[in-house]
Amino acid sequence: MWYVLAGVLILIGVAGVILPALPGLPLVFVGMLLAAWAGNFEQIGWVTLTLLGLLTLLSLAVDVFSTAIGAQRVGASRKALLGSVLGSLIGLFFMPIGLLVGPFVGALAGELWHSREWRKATKVGFGTWLGIVIGVVLKLGLTFAMLGLFVFAWLV
């Protein structure tokens, strides 16, 4: 039963890497920790769990910095950042297109609210969106690294 729950947490976590409303890699880590605990830490020890924990922390940093750097490079206002977060959340209701369009439209609307300049707002919307996409790609890489490390440690 514990292994099934661990597997469900891992699967939800993997989905959370793409869906902004779910804490992706932290859920993957909790699922892996639960599986390690269910196996009395025989296959997965503290060294592996420490590495998995560090990768999880790295994913949180990627989450924050990728969006911020993308927005900062194009001069986004705080309203544009808020708009991208709201656009991401609203985009969840219009999946899968909403996940791609929501952050852009939100950042665009936030920047228009701030400066009322279409050209700058479009640039900010695209830069913020690009930062989010790069963050998702990096987090997917971390997800595969964590899954690979976990499977390797389990089998060896």
N, C-alpha and C positions, 0 to 999 in steps of 0.2 A: 504494500500500500504506500509506503514512504517513497519507494522508487517511482511509482506512478505519479505521485504528487510532485516529486522532484522533476520528472520529465515534463509535466504540465507547466510548472514554473519556468523551466528552460524554454519551452516553446512559446509561451506568452512573452517571455523576455526577448526572444529573437524577433517576434512581431513588434515588440516595443522599440527595437532599434530603428524601425521605419516609421512607426506611429508615434507622434510626439507626445501623446497623452499618457503613454506607459513608460515606466522607468526601465528601459530595456536591459542593459547589461547588469544593473543591480539585481534584477529578477533572475537573470541567468546565473549570477553568482550565488544567490540564495538557493536556487535549485541544485546547483552543484554542491554547495555546502550541505544541503539536506541529504543528497545522495551519498556524500562522504560519511556523514553521520550515520545514515542507515546501514552502511557497510562497516561500521565501527572504525572508520578511518584506516582500514587495512589497505585498500587500493589507493586511496587519495590521502596523502599525509599533509603535515603542516607546511612543508616547503611548497608543494603544489598549490595549496590553498592560499598561501601568502602571495605567490605569483599571480594567481587568479584575482585576488583582492587588489593587487597593484594594477592589473590590467583594467579592473573595474573603475578604480580611481582615475586612471588615465582616460577612460571613456567619458567620465563626468567632466574632466577638464576639456576634452575635445568638444563636448556638447556646448559648453559655455563659450569657449574661445573661438570656435569656428564661426558661429553666428556673429559674435561681437567683432571679430577681425574683418569678416566680409562686410559688415555694416560700416565699420570704422573706416575702411579703405575708400569708401565712397561718400563719407561724410554724413552718415545717417543721424537723424535726431533721435531723442528718446521716444518721441511719439511714433517714429517709424519702427523702432524695435518693439514697442508695445503692440503696434499694428501687426507686425510679423508673427508675434506670439498669438494674438487673437485670431489672425488669419489661419494659422496652423490648426488651432482648436476648432474653428468653424469648418475648415477644410475636411476635418474628420467625418463630417456629416455628408460629404459629397465625394466619397472615395471612389476610385483611386485618384481621379483628376484633382480633387480638392487638396490632396496632400502636396501636389506640385504647385497648384495655382494659389492656394490659400496664403502661404507666407509672402509670396510676391505681391498679391493684391493688398494684403494687410499692411505691408511695409510701404507700398505706394500710397495707400490712403492715409497712413500716419504721416508720411512726409508731405503730402498735399495739405493736410491739416496744419502742419507746422509752417510750411513755406509758400504754399500755393504755386509752386513752380513745377510744371509738368515734366520738363526735361530732367531736372534734378531728382524729382520724385521717381521717375522711371529708372534712372541710374541707381538710386538708393534701393528701390524694389528689387532690381536685378542683382545688385551686390549682396543684399541680405539673403535673397533666395539662393544665390550661388554658395554663400557661406554655409547655409543649412544643408545643401546638397553635398558639399565637400565633407561636412561633419558626419552625415549619414554614411557616406562611403568609407570614411575612416573608422566609424563605429562598426560597420559590417566587417572590416578587416580585423578589428579587435575581437569581434564575435567569433569569427573563424579561428583566430589564434587561441581564444579561450576554449572553444570546443575541441580543437586539436590537442591542446595541452591536457585537457581533462581525459579525453579518450586514450591518449598515449600513456598517461599516468595510470589509468584504470587497467590497461592491458599489460603493462610492463611490471 
